[in-house]
Amino acid sequence: MVFTLKEMEEATSMFSDKNLIGKGGFGRVYRGVLKDG
């Protein structure tokens, strides 16, 4: 599955810290919710 940057920004509220799950060797991990569920 491939997501556009716009879809990812919408799903994560512009990569908000409130959706930050953690940080690791590959960067930050965010929780995201897609419009259609």
Short mmCIF file of the C-alpha atoms (twelve columns), coordinates in Angstrom:
data_MODEL
# 
_entry.id   MODEL 
# 
loop_
_atom_site.group_PDB 
_atom_site.id 
_atom_site.type_symbol 
_atom_site.label_atom_id 
_atom_site.label_alt_id 
_atom_site.label_comp_id 
_atom_site.label_asym_id 
_atom_site.label_seq_id 
_atom_site.Cartn_x 
_atom_site.Cartn_y 
_atom_site.Cartn_z 
_atom_site.pdbx_PDB_model_num 
ATOM 1  C CA . MET A 1  0.000   0.000  0.000  1 
ATOM 2  C CA . VAL A 2  1.350   3.452  -0.923 1 
ATOM 3  C CA . PHE A 3  0.270   6.761  0.637  1 
ATOM 4  C CA . THR A 4  0.879   10.291 -0.585 1 
ATOM 5  C CA . LEU A 5  2.487   12.866 1.681  1 
ATOM 6  C CA . LYS A 6  -0.847  14.708 1.808  1 
ATOM 7  C CA . GLU A 7  -2.653  11.547 2.981  1 
ATOM 8  C CA . MET A 8  -0.017  10.970 5.648  1 
ATOM 9  C CA . GLU A 9  -0.220  14.584 6.835  1 
ATOM 10 C CA . GLU A 10 -4.011  14.325 7.110  1 
ATOM 11 C CA . ALA A 11 -3.860  10.962 8.897  1 
ATOM 12 C CA . THR A 12 -1.311  12.180 11.469 1 
ATOM 13 C CA . SER A 13 -2.648  15.738 11.961 1 
ATOM 14 C CA . MET A 14 0.422   17.154 10.214 1 
ATOM 15 C CA . PHE A 15 2.747   14.775 12.106 1 
ATOM 16 C CA . SER A 16 1.553   16.166 15.430 1 
ATOM 17 C CA . ASP A 17 3.483   15.245 18.581 1 
ATOM 18 C CA . LYS A 18 0.193   13.941 20.022 1 
ATOM 19 C CA . ASN A 19 0.406   11.139 17.416 1 
ATOM 20 C CA . LEU A 20 4.078   10.362 18.016 1 
ATOM 21 C CA . ILE A 21 4.441   6.717  19.063 1 
ATOM 22 C CA . GLY A 22 8.208   6.558  19.362 1 
ATOM 23 C CA . LYS A 23 11.642  7.262  17.934 1 
ATOM 24 C CA . GLY A 24 14.164  4.800  16.612 1 
ATOM 25 C CA . GLY A 25 17.105  4.292  14.328 1 
ATOM 26 C CA . PHE A 26 15.009  5.031  11.250 1 
ATOM 27 C CA . GLY A 27 13.309  8.153  12.629 1 
ATOM 28 C CA . ARG A 28 9.982   8.915  14.270 1 
ATOM 29 C CA . VAL A 29 6.920   6.668  14.209 1 
ATOM 30 C CA . TYR A 30 3.463   8.233  14.155 1 
ATOM 31 C CA . ARG A 31 -0.063  6.927  14.677 1 
ATOM 32 C CA . GLY A 32 -2.358  7.776  11.788 1 
ATOM 33 C CA . VAL A 33 -6.045  7.360  11.032 1 
ATOM 34 C CA . LEU A 34 -7.219  7.279  7.418  1 
ATOM 35 C CA . LYS A 35 -10.402 9.082  6.356  1 
ATOM 36 C CA . ASP A 36 -12.104 5.842  5.333  1 
ATOM 37 C CA . GLY A 37 -11.255 4.080  8.566  1 
# 
